[in-house]
Amino acid sequence: MRPPGEIFALSREFLAGFAHAVTFLTTLPIAKPSCNAGRLANAAWAFPLVGAGIGAVAGFIFLLAQVLRLGDWLAALLAVLAGIALTGALHEDGLADTADGLIGGRDRDHALAIMRDSRQGTFGVLAIVLSVLMRAAALVNIGDPVHAVLALISAHAASRAVLPVAMRVMRPARADGLGASAGQPRAAFAVFAGTMGILISLAALGPQRGAIALGILGAGVFGAGLLAQRRIGGYTGDILGAFQQIGEIAMLLTAAAR
């Protein structure tokens, strides 16, 4: 049995990790922002739990809009926008930069230079618009409000659970930037995050639909990872944001499939 002092120290470490995950993934200033090597990596285990919370907030907005009889499309758009507002458009920005860089870049260096540029190009704007519309359309097509809320929770959780796994199996594309400074999660943290994402999805969507959704998510992120590896030699913070967006869209579209 562990001594009380060691248990207390471990509890503080996990609470600090959770606080850093909340601070990084949302606009809530729970802890002092930091991307020092190891700090964010040690918080990676909490990504799906924070994601589930973000999905719950978006789901609450969806239900509230339904209660107010604002209509399915407006409720869906408000739910998507609530998630964007809560995260400060962190992943949408990554998706846009990834689309501009990987599609518009002539070679590796040009693609990385484009992804560093804070300005959005045509491909980036189109990617964000399509992402918002597909997610909203999926929520409208799900029909039942309760099922839509469960889909949001699973989508936000699973799409962030894949990030520690990607950080573990891929290499940063450059020596500086968020991808490199975040550090590499421990194998146990990546496994825990992935397991939590799977369990939340299976519980929220049901075993069959949840498994299908996770399979499509995995295929989408794997394909995007291969493209990133081929074009720039690894991942960046923007690439991770694109992974999250691909995963969230895949989960919601699968949940909406008839």
Secondary structure, DSSP 8 states (H G I E B T S, - for coil): ---HHHHHHHHHHHHHHHHHHHHHHSS--SS-----TTTTGGGGGGHHHHHHHHHHHHHHHHHHHHHTT--HHHHHHHHHHHHHHHHTTHHHHHHHHHHHHHHH-SSHHHHHHHHH-SS--HHHHHHHHHHHHHHHHHHHHH--HHHHHHHHHHHHHHHHHHHHHHHHHS-BSSSSSHHHHT----HHHHHHHHHHHHHHHHHHH-HHHHHHHHHHHHHHHHHHHHHHHHHHSSB-HHHHHHHHHHHHHHHHHHHH--
